[in-house]
């Protein structure tokens, strides 16, 4: 199976959400430090890419940590999440498998 990346984009954090610093919880501190990739595959009839992006944009205000970025200021300060307008956004990769 050949996978061809058509485009990559970042859905920005909702502009209506204020920037907020969210501390890590006990669960974040003991979790493994590896990235988990999520792949959603749709078989025909597919929703349009625009419909999927619109749905993602509508959902993001309800789950601000999905667009957060991890930051640390100073040598002794614990890392924290930055959400809202200060966040990083959600990475979307549009691909096609043949």
C-alpha positions in Angstrom: 0.0 0.0 0.0 1.3 3.4 -1.0 0.5 6.4 1.1 0.8 9.9 -0.5 0.7 13.0 1.7 -1.5 15.6 0.0 -1.1 18.4 2.4 -0.2 19.2 6.0 -1.8 22.1 8.0 -2.2 23.3 11.5 -5.7 24.1 12.8 -5.1 27.0 15.1 -6.4 27.3 18.6 -9.8 29.0 18.9 -9.2 32.8 18.8 -12.0 33.3 21.4 -10.1 31.3 24.1 -7.8 33.3 26.3 -4.2 32.2 26.8 -3.9 30.1 30.0 -1.1 28.2 31.7 -2.3 24.8 32.9 0.0 22.9 35.3 0.8 19.2 34.7 -1.1 16.8 36.8 0.2 13.7 38.7 -0.9 11.6 35.7 1.1 13.8 33.3 4.2 13.5 35.4 4.2 9.7 35.5 3.1 9.0 31.9 5.7 7.7 29.4 7.3 10.4 27.3 6.5 9.1 23.8 4.2 10.6 21.2 1.1 8.7 20.2 0.0 9.2 16.6 -3.7 8.9 15.9 -4.8 7.8 12.4 -8.4 8.1 11.2 -9.2 6.2 8.0 -12.5 6.6 6.2 -13.8 4.3 3.5 -16.2 5.6 0.8 -18.5 7.5 1.0 -16.1 9.8 2.8 -16.9 13.1 4.5 -15.2 16.0 2.7 -11.9 17.3 4.0 -13.6 20.7 4.6 -16.3 18.9 6.7 -13.7 17.2 8.8 -11.7 20.4 9.3 -14.9 22.3 10.3 -15.8 19.6 12.8 -12.3 19.7 14.3 -12.5 23.5 14.6 -15.9 23.3 16.3 -14.6 20.6 18.7 -11.3 22.3 19.7 -12.8 25.0 22.1 -14.2 22.2 24.2 -10.8 20.4 24.5 -8.2 23.2 24.8 -5.4 20.8 25.7 -5.5 19.3 22.3 -4.0 22.5 20.9 -1.7 23.3 23.8 2.0 23.5 23.7 4.4 22.4 26.5 6.6 25.2 27.9 9.1 25.5 30.7 10.4 28.9 32.0 13.5 28.9 34.2 15.7 26.0 35.3 13.7 25.0 38.4 10.1 25.6 37.2 8.0 22.6 36.3 6.8 22.5 32.7 3.2 23.5 32.0 0.7 23.6 29.1 -0.1 26.8 27.3 -3.6 26.8 25.9 -5.8 29.3 24.0 -4.3 31.8 21.7 -0.9 31.0 23.0 -1.2 27.3 22.1 0.4 25.5 19.2 -2.7 24.3 17.2 -3.7 20.8 16.1 -1.6 19.2 13.3 -3.6 17.7 10.4 -2.1 15.6 7.7 -4.2 14.8 4.7 -3.1 11.7 2.9 -4.4 9.2 0.4 -3.7 5.4 0.4 -3.7 3.4 -2.9 
